[in-house]
Structures are given as C-alpha cells and as structure tokens.
Amino acid sequence: MKETIAENIFRLTIPFEDIYTTVYLIKHEDGDILFDTATYPRDIENYIIPFIKSHDAELKFVFLSHDHGDHAGGLETLLKYYPSVRVISRSQEIKENFASFDIHIPQDGEEFAEGFKTVTIEGHSYDSMGLLDIQKRILISGDSLQLYGIYGSGEWGANVKLVEEHIKAINKLRTMDIESIYAAHDYHPMGYAYIGKENITKAFDFCLEPLYRIKKLMKAFPEKNDVEIREIYQKEKLPTVKLPVFAAVRETEM
C-alpha cells in the first residue's frame, strides 16, 4: 500500500511474514532519503526500486532505523543499485560489514540533511533511531515505539529489552515539539499513525504501559518466574511478548 504523508513524504508497506513492514521516501532538494530497506532482495526489486522510480527520486541517503532484518535486510541489494548513497546508521555491525561504502554513524539530534535530524530512541535495540522533519514536526519512528506490540502469529509484542534506556528516550520525546508520528508497523492499540499532541501523548504512554504492567505483576507475584508471569500477562489477550523482555523488566528498577 502506498500513502502520501506530506507533499514530500511517501509511505510504502511491504509484506513481512503475517504482518507488514514499512519504508518511507522523503523528497529533498539536496538529495532524496529512503527510510529503511525492508527485508529481502525481492523487496528491493519488486517494491522499493519501483517505488523510488515512481517518484523520480535521486537517492542521496539511506536512513536505517536499526539493524534488524525486516528493516535493514534489503541494504546489500539496494547498494547494488545505489552504491554511492550515504547510509545513516547507528549500527557498528553495519559500518563494519559494509566498510567499502559510505556509512555514517550520526549523533543524537544531528541534522544530516537540511531540515531533517536523527532522534535516538533506544529500547527496542541499542541503535534504534527515528527521523524528524523539523519544519513539519513529523517523526518517522520506525520500530522504536512499540506500544503494546503487534498482533500476529509471531511474538511481536512490546519487544523492548533496554528498559531503562527506553524510559529515558520516551521522556526525551515528551519534551520535543512533534505534531505527528509514523511508525513501521501496526501497533496495538493505535496503529501506525499518531496525529496531534493528544494522540502522541497516548502513544508514549502505551509504549511504557506494558513494561510497567509486567513489573506490577512481578511485584504482585514475587514467587513466580518469568514464564509464569508471562502466562498471567497473556491472559489479557495482548500481543505476545518474548521472554527476554520479562527478564529485562525484572532487572530494571521502575
């Protein structure tokens, strides 16, 4: 599915297992930006290349929200088509694995293209970040804002393993001037788009609620292990959370 977010920002959903992932294309006078590369070579060839061509884009930057397969998996294939692009990524592994290409690790708040800056949002992974259109106050968050997670056959729920860092990141975002947020997946209970201050605040709250809910269960049932706590949590029929998230919550003072 294609969607126009703003006059210069375009969204494309790409099938991934029983859900979907998303790439964004930002038209920029100094060179266009592709946000994420989906998963497989076929995603690049069947979806992303036609998407780029349909907008007469001249890629200058590839922005990787984080180094997970469904977001950065298509990078190698994309670089065969666009070997001269600058890749913006906080992943040391990507920098090492693609050492012959232009890989740039940005600082938080770095304006790598005029009017667009990186926003580090750790929690889902150490290298997670979003892209902020400063003028339009649009944040493309990728996978960094999980809310309660995604319903599906896999364990797609609230996959936050850096709990303390995530709380700090959400609190930082609350202080920023953001008018709309667009995510990579369809997160429960608000979907992929959070428009207006009220909905953005709700989305931030939903990012932390599952973590605090798990912690509350652990305090209520101190004798139970993570497997047992997860069983109680899932009785509420929420998206399924992986066990490492429970371990991370248990180790964090909240």
VOROBA-956069 format. One record per residue: x, y, z of N, C-alpha, C in turn; residue in one letter; chain; residue number from 1. Coordinates in steps of 0.02 Angstrom, whole numbers, padded with zeros to 5 digits. Layout:
residues N
    n_c1    n_c2    n_c3   ca_c1   ca_c2   ca_c3    c_c1    c_c2    c_c3  aa  ch    i
       X       Y       Z       X       Y       Z       X       Y       Z   A   A  NUM
...
end
This chain:
residues 254
    n_c1    n_c2    n_c3   ca_c1   ca_c2   ca_c3    c_c1    c_c2    c_c3  aa  ch    i
   00042  -00060   00000   00000   00000   00000   00044   00062   00000   M   A    1
   00026   00111  -00042   00062   00174  -00045   00019   00229  -00013   K   A    2
   00052   00276   00019   00017   00331   00052   00061   00393   00051   E   A    3
   00030   00450   00040   00065   00514   00044   00056   00543   00113   T   A    4
   00111   00552   00150   00109   00579   00218   00109   00655   00217   I   A    5
   00151   00683   00176   00156   00755   00165   00175   00764   00092   A   A    6
   00179   00827   00069   00192   00837  -00002   00259   00808  -00024   E   A    7
   00304   00795   00025   00370   00767   00007   00386   00702   00043   N   A    8
   00338   00672   00078   00350   00611   00116   00300   00558   00096   I   A    9
   00326   00499   00077   00284   00447   00050   00297   00381   00087   F   A   10
   00244   00343   00097   00246   00282   00137   00228   00222   00093   R   A   11
   00265   00166   00102   00253   00105   00065   00256   00046   00112   L   A   12
   00202   00006   00115   00202  -00054   00157   00221  -00114   00114   T   A   13
   00260  -00159   00145   00287  -00218   00111   00272  -00279   00154   I   A   14
   00244  -00333   00125   00229  -00393   00164   00290  -00420   00200   P   A   15
   00279  -00441   00262   00332  -00473   00302   00298  -00525   00347   F   A   16
   00312  -00589   00333   00280  -00645   00368   00205  -00634   00369   E   A   17
   00173  -00632   00428   00100  -00623   00429   00081  -00551   00446   D   A   18
   00130  -00505   00443   00116  -00435   00455   00145  -00395   00396   I   A   19
   00166  -00335   00407   00200  -00296   00356   00253  -00253   00389   Y   A   20
   00300  -00230   00349   00347  -00178   00370   00341  -00120   00322   T   A   21
   00373  -00064   00338   00362  -00003   00300   00427   00031   00283   T   A   22
   00430   00059   00223   00483   00106   00206   00452   00173   00191   V   A   23
   00491   00225   00199   00469   00293   00184   00519   00324   00136   Y   A   24
   00493   00366   00092   00535   00403   00045   00523   00478   00056   L   A   25
   00578   00514   00067   00574   00586   00079   00608   00621   00021   I   A   26
   00570   00661  -00016   00598   00701  -00069   00630   00763  -00039   K   A   27
   00693   00775  -00058   00731   00830  -00029   00771   00864  -00084   H   A   28
   00772   00930  -00082   00805   00968  -00136   00879   00953  -00141   E   A   29
   00910   00930  -00087   00982   00915  -00089   00996   00841  -00101   D   A   30
   00943   00802  -00115   00951   00730  -00124   00901   00693  -00081   G   A   31
   00871   00641  -00109   00815   00608  -00076   00838   00556  -00024   D   A   32
   00792   00541   00022   00808   00498   00080   00761   00438   00079   I   A   33
   00788   00378   00083   00749   00317   00093   00756   00296   00165   L   A   34
   00699   00288   00199   00698   00266   00269   00684   00191   00270   F   A   35
   00735   00152   00288   00735   00079   00293   00733   00046   00224   D   A   36
   00750  -00019   00224   00759  -00056   00161   00721  -00122   00159   T   A   37
   00673  -00131   00204   00635  -00193   00208   00681  -00253   00219   A   A   38
   00662  -00313   00195   00692  -00374   00220   00734  -00413   00169   T   A   39
   00705  -00424   00110   00734  -00471   00063   00755  -00436  -00002   Y   A   40
   00800  -00468  -00042   00815  -00441  -00108   00753  -00428  -00150   P   A   41
   00704  -00473  -00145   00643  -00464  -00185   00604  -00402  -00164   R   A   42
   00611  -00382  -00100   00578  -00321  -00077   00607  -00260  -00113   D   A   43
   00673  -00261  -00121   00706  -00206  -00157   00684  -00206  -00230   I   A   44
   00686  -00264  -00261   00673  -00268  -00333   00600  -00260  -00351   E   A   45
   00555  -00288  -00310   00484  -00288  -00328   00445  -00229  -00299   N   A   46
   00470  -00200  -00245   00433  -00147  -00211   00471  -00081  -00210   Y   A   47
   00533  -00082  -00184   00567  -00020  -00168   00594   00015  -00230   I   A   48
   00625  -00021  -00276   00650   00010  -00337   00592   00041  -00377   I   A   49
   00537   00005  -00388   00481   00038  -00423   00454   00098  -00385   P   A   50
   00454   00094  -00318   00431   00150  -00276   00475   00211  -00286   F   A   51
   00540   00200  -00286   00587   00255  -00297   00578   00285  -00366   I   A   52
   00573   00242  -00416   00566   00266  -00485   00500   00303  -00496   K   A   53
   00448   00281  -00463   00382   00313  -00472   00382   00384  -00447   S   A   54
   00429   00401  -00403   00434   00469  -00377   00494   00506  -00406   H   A   55
   00524   00478  -00458   00583   00509  -00490   00635   00529  -00438   D   A   56
   00645   00485  -00390   00690   00501  -00334   00763   00491  -00355   A   A   57
   00805   00535  -00330   00877   00528  -00337   00906   00519  -00267   E   A   58
   00916   00457  -00249   00936   00442  -00180   01005   00470  -00164   L   A   59
   01008   00504  -00108   01072   00527  -00081   01085   00494  -00014   K   A   60
   01032   00479   00024   01038   00449   00090   00993   00388   00098   F   A   61
   01018   00339   00134   00977   00284   00159   00981   00286   00235   V   A   62
   00925   00295   00266   00921   00302   00339   00895   00236   00367   F   A   63
   00935   00203   00409   00915   00139   00439   00894   00150   00511   L   A   64
   00832   00135   00525   00806   00145   00592   00842   00101   00643   S   A   65
   00862   00041   00622   00901  -00004   00665   00920  -00066   00625   H   A   66
   00965  -00104   00651   00994  -00161   00615   00956  -00225   00632   D   A   67
   00892  -00228   00613   00853  -00290   00616   00833  -00308   00545   H   A   68
   00826  -00373   00532   00818  -00397   00464   00760  -00368   00426   G   A   69
   00704  -00355   00459   00646  -00330   00423   00651  -00255   00408   D   A   70
   00705  -00224   00429   00715  -00152   00417   00780  -00138   00378   H   A   71
   00831  -00178   00391   00895  -00167   00358   00915  -00225   00313   A   A   72
   00873  -00276   00308   00891  -00335   00270   00902  -00323   00196   G   A   73
   00869  -00272   00169   00875  -00259   00098   00934  -00215   00080   G   A   74
   00974  -00194   00129   01027  -00146   00116   01077  -00171   00064   L   A   75
   01100  -00232   00071   01151  -00258   00025   01127  -00254  -00047   E   A   76
   01065  -00275  -00060   01038  -00272  -00128   01029  -00201  -00151   T   A   77
   01005  -00157  -00108   00995  -00087  -00126   01061  -00055  -00148   L   A   78
   01115  -00071  -00112   01180  -00041  -00128   01207  -00064  -00196   L   A   79
   01181  -00119  -00222   01200  -00139  -00290   01171  -00091  -00341   K   A   80
   01113  -00062  -00325   01081  -00014  -00370   01104   00057  -00357   Y   A   81
   01119   00072  -00293   01139   00140  -00274   01202   00138  -00231   Y   A   82
   01259   00121  -00260   01321   00112  -00221   01350   00176  -00192   P   A   83
   01326   00234  -00216   01357   00297  -00194   01317   00332  -00138   S   A   84
   01262   00302  -00115   01223   00335  -00064   01261   00336   00002   V   A   85
   01243   00383   00044   01269   00385   00113   01218   00349   00157   R   A   86
   01241   00298   00193   01198   00260   00237   01204   00289   00308   V   A   87
   01147   00310   00336   01145   00337   00403   01122   00282   00450   I   A   88
   01166   00258   00493   01151   00202   00537   01192   00208   00601   S   A   89
   01161   00190   00657   01197   00190   00721   01228   00121   00736   R   A   90
   01223   00075   00689   01247   00007   00700   01321   00000   00682   S   A   91
   01362  -00018   00730   01433  -00032   00717   01440  -00092   00671   Q   A   92
   01395  -00140   00677   01398  -00200   00635   01388  -00182   00562   E   A   93
   01341  -00138   00548   01330  -00117   00479   01392  -00079   00453   I   A   94
   01420  -00037   00494   01480   00000   00474   01537  -00048   00457   K   A   95
   01544  -00100   00497   01598  -00149   00484   01582  -00193   00424   E   A   96
   01519  -00215   00419   01501  -00262   00365   01499  -00229   00297   N   A   97
   01489  -00163   00295   01486  -00127   00232   01541  -00074   00230   F   A   98
   01600  -00094   00249   01656  -00047   00258   01676  -00012   00193   A   A   99
   01662  -00041   00137   01681  -00010   00073   01631   00043   00050   S   A  100
   01577   00051   00087   01526   00100   00069   01529   00159   00118   F   A  101
   01491   00211   00102   01489   00272   00143   01438   00261   00200   D   A  102
   01462   00238   00257   01419   00226   00315   01434   00279   00367   I   A  103
   01383   00315   00388   01392   00369   00436   01352   00354   00499   H   A  104
   01385   00355   00557   01352   00347   00622   01337   00416   00650   I   A  105
   01274   00435   00655   01257   00503   00675   01253   00511   00750   P   A  106
   01256   00573   00772   01243   00592   00841   01169   00605   00850   Q   A  107
   01145   00601   00911   01076   00619   00926   01066   00692   00909   D   A  108
   01014   00706   00870   00999   00775   00851   01038   00800   00791   G   A  109
   01078   00758   00760   01118   00779   00703   01074   00793   00642   E   A  110
   01083   00850   00612   01046   00870   00552   01088   00850   00492   E   A  111
   01082   00787   00470   01125   00762   00417   01103   00787   00348   F   A  112
   01040   00806   00342   01014   00840   00282   00974   00899   00307   A   A  113
   00976   00955   00271   00945   01016   00295   00871   01005   00312   E   A  114
   00853   01019   00375   00783   01013   00396   00765   00945   00423   G   A  115
   00812   00897   00422   00798   00829   00447   00853   00809   00496   F   A  116
   00833   00783   00553   00883   00764   00603   00866   00696   00634   K   A  117
   00918   00664   00658   00911   00600   00691   00887   00609   00763   T   A  118
   00847   00562   00786   00823   00561   00855   00836   00491   00882   V   A  119
   00884   00483   00926   00897   00417   00954   00840   00397   01001   T   A  120
   00816   00335   00993   00760   00309   01033   00777   00238   01052   I   A  121
   00823   00229   01097   00845   00162   01116   00790   00126   01155   E   A  122
   00795   00061   01157   00747   00020   01193   00735  -00045   01156   G   A  123
   00708  -00040   01096   00698  -00099   01054   00766  -00128   01034   H   A  124
   00813  -00084   01022   00883  -00103   01009   00927  -00045   01029   S   A  125
   00992  -00058   01033   01038  -00005   01054   01045   00048   01000   Y   A  126
   01033   00029   00936   01045   00076   00881   00981   00108   00854   D   A  127
   00925   00098   00888   00861   00123   00862   00860   00199   00860   S   A  128
   00832   00225   00805   00826   00297   00798   00769   00313   00750   M   A  129
   00744   00375   00755   00694   00400   00710   00721   00459   00671   G   A  130
   00680   00481   00623   00698   00537   00580   00645   00592   00588   L   A  131
   00667   00652   00606   00622   00707   00620   00626   00760   00565   L   A  132
   00568   00775   00535   00562   00832   00491   00550   00893   00536   D   A  133
   00601   00935   00542   00600   00989   00591   00544   01039   00577   I   A  134
   00535   01057   00514   00486   01108   00497   00414   01082   00504   Q   A  135
   00402   01021   00478   00334   00994   00481   00320   00959   00547   K   A  136
   00373   00948   00587   00368   00916   00653   00338   00846   00647   R   A  137
   00361   00811   00595   00342   00742   00583   00399   00697   00603   I   A  138
   00386   00648   00647   00437   00599   00667   00419   00532   00635   L   A  139
   00466   00504   00597   00460   00436   00572   00499   00393   00622   I   A  140
   00462   00350   00658   00492   00317   00716   00517   00247   00703   S   A  141
   00502   00219   00644   00524   00151   00631   00494   00102   00680   G   A  142
   00537   00061   00710   00516   00009   00757   00528   00031   00830   D   A  143
   00548   00094   00840   00572   00114   00906   00516   00126   00956   S   A  144
   00456   00140   00932   00398   00149   00976   00352   00089   00968   L   A  145
   00355   00043   01015   00322  -00022   01007   00250  -00024   01033   Q   A  146
   00231   00023   01074   00166   00022   01109   00158  -00047   01141   L   A  147
   00100  -00080   01131   00091  -00148   01158   00115  -00202   01110   Y   A  148
   00141  -00181   01052   00164  -00230   01004   00112  -00243   00949   G   A  149
   00124  -00295   00910   00084  -00310   00851   00050  -00378   00861   I   A  150
  -00014  -00382   00845  -00048  -00446   00843  -00025  -00485   00781   Y   A  151
  -00011  -00548   00790   00011  -00590   00735   00029  -00659   00762   G   A  152
   00051  -00703   00717   00068  -00771   00737   00135  -00774   00774   S   A  153
   00177  -00723   00765   00241  -00722   00799   00238  -00685   00865   G   A  154
   00295  -00682   00899   00300  -00646   00963   00319  -00574   00947   E   A  155
   00270  -00534   00927   00282  -00467   00903   00267  -00414   00957   W   A  156
   00254  -00435   01018   00230  -00387   01068   00286  -00350   01104   G   A  157
   00280  -00283   01107   00321  -00240   01151   00392  -00266   01161   A   A  158
   00428  -00273   01107   00495  -00303   01110   00547  -00250   01131   N   A  159
   00546  -00234   01195   00592  -00184   01224   00636  -00219   01274   V   A  160
   00701  -00223   01259   00747  -00259   01303   00796  -00213   01338   K   A  161
   00796  -00149   01319   00836  -00098   01353   00786  -00052   01389   L   A  162
   00761  -00075   01445   00704  -00043   01477   00721   00026   01504   V   A  163
   00774   00032   01541   00793   00097   01570   00806   00148   01514   E   A  164
   00841   00127   01462   00856   00172   01407   00792   00193   01371   E   A  165
   00744   00147   01367   00681   00162   01333   00640   00213   01372   H   A  166
   00638   00206   01436   00602   00255   01478   00632   00324   01468   I   A  167
   00698   00328   01468   00732   00393   01457   00716   00421   01388   K   A  168
   00715   00377   01338   00701   00400   01270   00630   00428   01264   A   A  169
   00582   00393   01294   00512   00417   01291   00506   00484   01327   I   A  170
   00538   00490   01384   00536   00553   01421   00567   00610   01380   N   A  171
   00620   00595   01342   00650   00645   01299   00601   00666   01244   K   A  172
   00568   00617   01214   00521   00632   01160   00463   00676   01185   L   A  173
   00444   00666   01247   00388   00706   01275   00405   00780   01276   R   A  174
   00468   00797   01279   00488   00867   01281   00496   00899   01212   T   A  175
   00491   00859   01160   00505   00883   01092   00441   00908   01059   M   A  176
   00450   00953   01012   00393   00982   00975   00378   00937   00915   D   A  177
   00333   00889   00925   00315   00841   00873   00240   00844   00863   I   A  178
   00218   00848   00801   00146   00853   00786   00117   00788   00759   E   A  179
   00159   00744   00732   00134   00680   00707   00191   00630   00706   S   A  180
   00173   00567   00715   00222   00512   00716   00196   00457   00670   I   A  181
   00242   00430   00629   00225   00374   00585   00274   00317   00599   Y   A  182
   00247   00259   00613   00286   00201   00634   00294   00151   00577   A   A  183
   00329   00096   00592   00345   00046   00542   00292  -00009   00536   A   A  184
   00256  -00020   00590   00207  -00074   00593   00142  -00049   00623   H   A  185
   00093  -00094   00625   00027  -00077   00650   00023  -00097   00724   D   A  186
   00042  -00051   00768   00050  -00067   00838  -00016  -00060   00877   Y   A  187
  -00028  -00107   00922  -00087  -00106   00966  -00077  -00055   01022   H   A  188
  -00126  -00013   01038  -00194  -00010   01009  -00205   00048   00961   P   A  189
  -00152   00079   00934  -00160   00142   00897  -00139   00140   00824   M   A  190
  -00119   00081   00800  -00100   00076   00730  -00030   00105   00717   G   A  191
  -00021   00136   00659   00045   00159   00639   00052   00235   00638   Y   A  192
  -00003   00273   00646   00000   00346   00641  -00030   00378   00703   A   A  193
   00006   00425   00733  -00016   00459   00794  -00014   00534   00778   Y   A  194
  -00073   00563   00767  -00078   00631   00742  -00105   00676   00796   I   A  195
  -00070   00731   00810  -00091   00779   00861  -00061   00763   00929   G   A  196
  -00054   00815   00970  -00021   00808   01035  -00055   00756   01079   K   A  197
  -00122   00756   01080  -00157   00709   01124  -00142   00637   01106   E   A  198
  -00146   00621   01041  -00132   00552   01020  -00059   00534   01029   N   A  199
  -00014   00581   01019   00057   00568   01030   00070   00552   01103   I   A  200
   00039   00589   01149   00046   00575   01220   00020   00506   01237   T   A  201
  -00037   00487   01208  -00064   00420   01219  -00016   00367   01194   K   A  202
   00014   00379   01136   00061   00330   01108   00121   00321   01153   A   A  203
   00148   00377   01179   00204   00372   01226   00184   00333   01288   F   A  204
   00124   00346   01313   00100   00309   01372   00095   00234   01357   D   A  205
   00069   00217   01298   00062   00147   01280   00130   00113   01270   F   A  206
   00182   00152   01254   00249   00123   01248   00275   00098   01315   C   A  207
   00255   00131   01369   00279   00113   01435   00232   00068   01474   L   A  208
   00167   00070   01457   00118   00032   01496   00133  -00043   01500   E   A  209
   00151  -00077   01445   00164  -00149   01453   00223  -00163   01499   P   A  210
   00273  -00120   01499   00331  -00130   01542   00311  -00123   01616   L   A  211
   00273  -00070   01630   00251  -00060   01699   00200  -00114   01720   Y   A  212
   00161  -00138   01673   00113  -00191   01688   00149  -00255   01707   R   A  213
   00203  -00271   01670   00242  -00330   01686   00275  -00322   01755   I   A  214
   00302  -00263   01769   00334  -00251   01833   00284  -00257   01890   K   A  215
   00224  -00232   01879   00172  -00237   01930   00155  -00309   01945   K   A  216
   00151  -00351   01893   00138  -00422   01904   00194  -00455   01943   L   A  217
   00256  -00436   01928   00312  -00465   01963   00311  -00447   02037   M   A  218
   00289  -00386   02053   00284  -00366   02123   00226  -00400   02157   K   A  219
   00172  -00413   02119   00113  -00446   02148   00124  -00520   02159   A   A  220
   00168  -00550   02117   00181  -00622   02121   00256  -00634   02125   F   A  221
   00288  -00616   02180   00361  -00621   02184   00387  -00692   02180   P   A  222
   00344  -00740   02194   00366  -00810   02193   00367  -00840   02123   E   A  223
   00338  -00805   02074   00332  -00832   02006   00391  -00811   01963   K   A  224
   00411  -00857   01918   00465  -00842   01873   00439  -00807   01810   N   A  225
   00484  -00792   01764   00465  -00753   01705   00414  -00789   01661   D   A  226
   00422  -00855   01655   00374  -00894   01615   00304  -00889   01645   V   A  227
   00300  -00894   01710   00235  -00891   01743   00205  -00821   01740   E   A  228
   00247  -00770   01746   00223  -00701   01740   00197  -00688   01670   I   A  229
   00232  -00715   01621   00209  -00706   01553   00141  -00739   01541   R   A  230
   00131  -00796   01571   00067  -00830   01564   00010  -00787   01592   E   A  231
   00023  -00754   01648  -00028  -00710   01677  -00039  -00650   01631   I   A  232
   00015  -00621   01607   00011  -00562   01563  -00030  -00579   01500   Y   A  233
  -00017  -00636   01470  -00050  -00653   01407  -00124  -00672   01416   Q   A  234
  -00146  -00683   01478  -00217  -00696   01488  -00260  -00636   01469   K   A  235
  -00229  -00578   01466  -00265  -00518   01446  -00270  -00512   01370   E   A  236
  -00246  -00564   01334  -00250  -00568   01261  -00217  -00508   01227   K   A  237
  -00159  -00490   01253  -00119  -00438   01222  -00070  -00470   01172   L   A  238
  -00039  -00430   01128   00013  -00459   01084   00066  -00496   01124   P   A  239
   00090  -00552   01097   00134  -00597   01134   00204  -00567   01142   T   A  240
   00229  -00565   01204   00294  -00536   01220   00345  -00591   01230   V   A  241
   00405  -00581   01204   00458  -00629   01213   00483  -00629   01285   K   A  242
   00509  -00686   01306   00533  -00693   01375   00591  -00645   01392   L   A  243
   00637  -00630   01346   00691  -00583   01364   00666  -00515   01388   P   A  244
   00607  -00495   01365   00579  -00432   01388   00562  -00436   01463   V   A  245
   00535  -00492   01484   00519  -00502   01555   00583  -00501   01596   F   A  246
   00635  -00533   01571   00699  -00533   01607   00727  -00463   01613   A   A  247
   00720  -00423   01560   00745  -00354   01561   00707  -00311   01610   A   A  248
   00641  -00321   01612   00600  -00283   01660   00618  -00302   01731   V   A  249
   00629  -00366   01743   00645  -00390   01811   00710  -00357   01836   R   A  250
   00757  -00345   01791   00822  -00318   01811   00822  -00242   01816   E   A  251
   00766  -00210   01800   00764  -00137   01799   00723  -00110   01857   T   A  252
   00750  -00060   01891   00712  -00026   01943   00662   00021   01910   E   A  253
   00598   00012   01926   00547   00052   01895   00496   00075   01947   M   A  254
end
